[in-house]
Amino acid sequence: MLRRRTLLQGALAGAVLSGCTGDPVAPPVSKENPFTVDGTAPVDLVISDEYGGFAAAAYRKKYAAAVVTPKVTPQLSDQLLPRFAAGNPPDLVLSTGDDALKLGRLVKEDQLTDLQQLLDAPSWDNQSATVKDQLLPDMLNFGRYDGAQRTVNYIASVYGIWYSASLFQRNGWEVPRTWTDLLALGTDMKAAGLGPFMYAGTHPYYLLELVLTLAAKTGGPDVVKRIDNLDDGAWKDESVTKAINAVGELTKRGLLAAGTADYDHIGSQKRLLAAKVGMLPCGNWLENEMKGLVPQDFALTMFAVPPLDTSPALASGLHVAATAPVLVPDKAKNKAGGLEYLRAMLSADVAAQVTSESSQLTIVRGAADGLEMSTALSSARDLLASAGDQLITWYFDDWYPEFAIAAAAATGQFMAGGLQQSEWTARIQAAADKLKQDNAVTKYHRD
């Protein structure tokens, strides 16, 4: 009887430890399993692009019993908002495309997990380093809302000026090292019968991007930080004035290709690929956007926006924006699995696969090193590597999109001769001041 009672007591104790419902005991926290993942639990992924599913193999290798189901759909809002409302969201979401989730709304509804625990966890590749240690500097701010990390934006978009390396070689032209060199090169191109410089005239944000990059290279990162923070007089900064005047020289010297103001992004890019235009500012998605249209011997290549002179504040400064937000819903059934899957996405091997198969760079530091790739992608990768910590970032265009559209429109008008520099500055500064005083608009701040 004594032995039977002892056995029963042991069985009851085991039932209490494992839960009366028979749920398994959560594994202890460890460097291998920082989120105490249940290795038998399924992981529900909804992704807007196939590369979001590339980490599934790494996850299954570690948790062989787990069923990982990546569902690829462009209809994110249509499919997921009802699930968020019902308290049954997926475990992880990659949100890109025309129907991407409105993140501000989900943040206000407290629907997104704070990902700081992920950033502080050991890296998938190197347990002596954290996940954050493995990422490019300043890229995480793109997913921060009111001090909390609500998304990790996965793709690193590098901005610069595109050209044909083979065209340059045939004409003996060198990549300009300063803005003065660029203007001189434009003069040579014009003499050769080429439209020296073109931008997407119907989308003048590309031009504003150029101005702000030049301003930050001249005056340092605080120039654009003050613009983000809506600081008084931020648009009147001397570096911003120098930058807009320098870009305006393209118009004054007749270096803009004919019809620039009337072309959209696709039209302007086609002009570049047809060797009708010598230089075009854009991000490194251009190659994917024009897939199949790049001539075989064109050698599409990017160079960084050259500084105004030989003594800039950021000699290697490069504008980089983190896009493609990845999020883990707070009410996910398997939130630990979602966090662990994102940790796998941020491993070097998975990031390298994303670059190899999608021709995009990621925020994982050095993951693209040594990969064979096109001249377009390799030039963007090399610029990113040479920039080091001198990455130029700003966020006002995401935080206050209507203001950014107005600032871009004013820049387009300036280049077309519709505004003087002083009028450009006054108009944008007045719009920024009005925005700052508008209590109906949620304000954000960067340190």
N, C-alpha and C positions, 0 to 999 in steps of 0.2 A: 504494500500500500504506500509506504514511504517513497519508494522509487517512482511509483506511478504519479504521486502528487508532485514530486520534484520535476518530472518530465512535463506535466501539465503546466506548472508554473513557468518553466522555461519556454514552452510553446506560447503561452500568453504574453510573456515579456517580449518574445520575438514579434508577435502580432502588433504589440504597441509600438515597437521600434519601426516596423515597416509600414505602419498605418493600418487602421482597421479596414480600409477599403482595398487593401492589397497593393497599394502603390509602392513602387520600389523606393528604397532609401537613396536620397540624393548623394552622389559621390562627394568626397571632400574637395575643398578648394585646393588647387595645385597649379604649378606653372604649366603643366600639360593641359589642365582643364580649369582655367580661372573662373569660368561662369557656371561650374558644376552642371555641365551638359549631361542629360540623359541620352546615352548613346543609342538607345533603341527608339527614341521619339522621332517622328517624321518632321521634316522641315519644309514649310510652305513658303515658296518664293514666288513673288510676282515681279517680273522684270520687263522693262521696255526695250531692251536690246539683248541679243543673245550672249554677249560677253558677260552679262551679269550671272550667267549660269556656269561659267568656266571653273568656279571654285568647287563645284559639286563633286568632282572626282577626288580632290584633296580631302573634302569632308568625309566622303564615303570610305576613303582609305583609312581614315582615323577612326571612324565610327561605322564599322561594316554593317551593323544591323539597322542603321538609319535609312529611311526612305527620303531622299531629297528630290523634290519635285519643282523644277523651275518652269513657271508658266510665262511665256513671252506674249505680251500684248501691248499694242500702242494705246489702247483705250483704258488708261489708268484711272482717270477720274470717274468715268462711267461705271467701271467695274468695282473700284475699291471704296469710293465714298459710302455706298450702302453698307459695306462690310465694316468700315470704321464706325458708322452710326449704330450698327447692331452689336458692336463690341466683339466682333469676330474678324479682326484684320489678319492678314498674313504675317509670317514671322520676319520677313524682310522684303523691302521694296527698292528697286532701282527705278528712279522717276526721271525720265527724259521725254522729249518729244512734244508735239502740239497739245496733247491731252495730259501733260504732266500734272501732278498733284499741286494744289495751291498750299505751299508749305506754311505760309503765315497763318492760314486758317487752322491747320492741324496743330500748330504750336499753341495758338490761343485756346484751343479746345483741350490742351494737355494730352494730345494723342501720341506724342513721340517720346521715346526713351532718351534720357540723357546719356550720351555715348562716352562720357568721360571715363567710365569704368573700362570701356574698350581701349581707349587711348592709353590708360595706365597699366593695362594688362601686358604680360610678356608677349613679345612678337612671335608670330607663328614660326619664323625662321630661326630666331636667336633669342633664347629665353633669358639671356643676360641683358637684353635691351627691351624697352617697351615698344608697343605699336607706334606711339607718337614719335619715338626716336628714329623710326625708319621712313618717316614721311618728309616731303619737301617743306621748307619753312614757309609759314604764313598761309598755307593752303587751308588750314582748318577753320580760319575765320569765316570762310564762305558758308559754313554750316552752323554758325553760332547765332543764337537768338537770346538776347537779354542775358548774356553770360553763360548760357548752357549750350553744350554741343548736341544739337538735335539731328544733324545729318553729317555724314562724311562725303564730301564731293570728290568723286573718284578719278575723273579725267582731268589732266592738266592741259589746258589750251594755251599754247604759246603764240604770242602775237609778234609780228615783224613785217618785213617788206619782201615780197616775192619777186623773183627774177628768173631768167633762163641763164643758167651757168654756161651753157654752150654758146648762147648769143654773146655773152660777155667775153668769152674766150676768143670767139671769131673776130671781135672788134677791138680786142686788147683793153677792155674796160676792167677796172678793179672795183671791188666792193668799197663803197665810201666809208671812211673812218670818222668823218665829222659831217655835220649838216652842210657846211660849206663845200665839202667834197661832193655831196649828193647834188647840190645845185649845179656844180661844175659838170658833173656827169650828165645831168639833165640837159645841159647846153650841148654837150657832145652828141647825145642821143637825138636831139632836135635837128642838129646839123646833118645827122645820118638819115633823116626822114622818118624818124620814129617818134611816136607820142611818148614823151619822157615818163610821165607820171599819171596814174589814173586811180580813182577810188570809186566806190559804189555811190554815185551821186544821189540816188533815191534813198539811200540808207546812210546818211552822213555821220552816224555814230562811228563808223570806221575812221573818219577824219578826226572826230573828237578824241578817239582813242590815241591817235597819233600825237595830237597836241599834248594830252596828259602824260603820255610816256616821255615825251621830250621835256616837259616841265619837271617831272620827277627825276629824270637823269641829270637835269641842270641843278635843281635845288634840293634834292634828296627826298626820302619817303614821306617826310612831314608835309610836303606840299599837297599830296593827294589825301593824306590823313586829315588835314584841316578841311579839305573839300568834303570828305565823307561826314565829318562831324558838324558840318554846317557852321563852321567858325566864321565870325564876322570878318568880312573882307577877304575870305580865302581865295576867291576868284580874281582878286586884284593883286595877288602875289607877283612879285617881279619875275619869278621863274615862269609863271603862267603867261604873263605878258610877252616875255621873250619868245616863248614857244609858239604862241599864236602868230606873232609877227614873223617868225622864221618860216612857219608853214605857209603863211600868206605870200611869201616870196615866190612860191610855186606859181601863183596866179600872176603876180607882178612881172615875173620874168617870162611869162608865156610858156611855162613848162607843163601845164596840164594838157592832157590829150584832148583833142577835139571831141565835144559831146559828153564829156565826163559827167556833167550834172544830170544827164538824162538816162544814164545806165544804172541798172540794178546790180546786185552782187554777181549774179550769173553772167549777165552781159559783159560786165567789166572783166570778169575772170576769163571769159572766152576771148576777149581782146588781147589779154596777156598771152594766152596759149597760142593765139594766132600770130604772135610776134608783131602785133601792131602797137603794143605798149611795152615800155621797158621796166617799169616798177609799179607794184600794186600792194598797198597795205591790207593785211587780213590775218586771221588766225590760221593755225595749222590744220584746221578741218578742211581747208581748200582742196587738198588732194582727194579726200574722200568725196567731197561734193562734186568734183569734176572727174570722177573715176571714168576711165574709158575715153576721155577727151584729151588727155595729156599726150602730146606727140612723143614717140619713143626716144628721140634724140634731144628732147627739150632740156632735160636736166633741171627740172623744177626745184628751186632752192630758195631758202629764206635767209635774210640777214637781219640783224637787230637794228632797230631805229638808231641811227648814229647820233651822238651827242652834239650839242651846239659847237663845242670847242674841245680842246685837248685836255681840259681840266674840269671835267664834270664831277658832281658829287657821287654819282653812281656810274662809274666807267663801264661796268659790265651789266648795268641795269637792263632788265628784261621784263616786259609786262606778261604776266602769267595769271590766268584765272582758272579756278577749280570749278568744273561743271559736273553734271551727272550725279545728283545727290542720291546717296544710299541711306535708308532709314530703317530703324527697327521699331515697329509700333509698340506702344507701352502696354496695350492689352493683348499682345500676341499670345497665342496658346503656348508656343515654345520660344519664349523670348531669349532664353539662354542659347538655344540653337541658332536663332537669328544673329546674336552677337558673335557666336563662334564662327558662323558662316562668313560674316563680314571680316573677322580676323583672318580667315583663310584668303578672302579676296585681297587683303592687304599684304599678302606674302609675295616675295620676289618672284617665285615661279609662276604664280597665277597672273601677276601683273605683267610679266614678260610675255605670257601667252596672249593676254589682251592686246598688247602692243603688236605682237607678231601677226595676229589674226584679224585685228580690226583697224590697224594703222593709226592707233591713237596712243598718246603717252598717258601714263597714270601719275598719281601723286606719290607713288612708292619710289623712294630715292634710289637711283641707280639701277632700277629694274630693267631698263632698256639698253644698258651698256652691253656692247659686244654683239648685239643682234644684227643680222643682215636685214637691210631695209632700203627703201627708195631714197633718192637724194633729198626729196622733200622732207620725209620724216627724220632722216638722219641729221639734216641741217637743224631742224627744230630741237632734236635731242641734244646735239652738240652745243647749241646756244644755251639750252637749259643747264647743261653741265658746266659750261664756262661762266654762267652767271653766278653760280654758287649761292650765297645768301642774299645777293642783290636782286631779289625778285620784287617787282613793282606790282602792287595790288591796290584795287579800290573796290568799293562795294555800293556806292550811292546809286549806281544804275540798277542794281537788284533791290535795294531798299526803297528807292523813290523813282520808279520807272517813268512816271509822267514828267518829272523834272529832267531826267536824263534825255528823254525824247526832245524836250524843249531846248536843252543845251546843244544837242546834236543839230537840231534844225537851225539854230542861230549860227552854228559853225559852218553849215552848208551855205547859208546866206552870206556870211563873211567871205567865203571863198569865191562865191559867184559875184562879188562886188556890191552886194546889197547892204552891207554894214561896214562901217569903219571899225578898226580895232577897239577904240574907246566905246563904241556903241555895243559891240559884242560883249565886252567885259561888263558894262553897265546892265545890259539886259539879263545876262546869266546871274550876276550877283543879286539883282533885284528879285529874280525868281527864287534864288536860294534863300534870301531873307524872308520872302513871303512864305515859303515852305517851312522855315524854322518857326515862324509865328503861328502856323496852322495847327491848332491843338487837336484837330480831327485826324491828323496823320500821326501814326506811331513813329517815334523817332528811335534811331539806333546810334550806338557809339562804339568806336574802336579805340583801344588803348595805344 
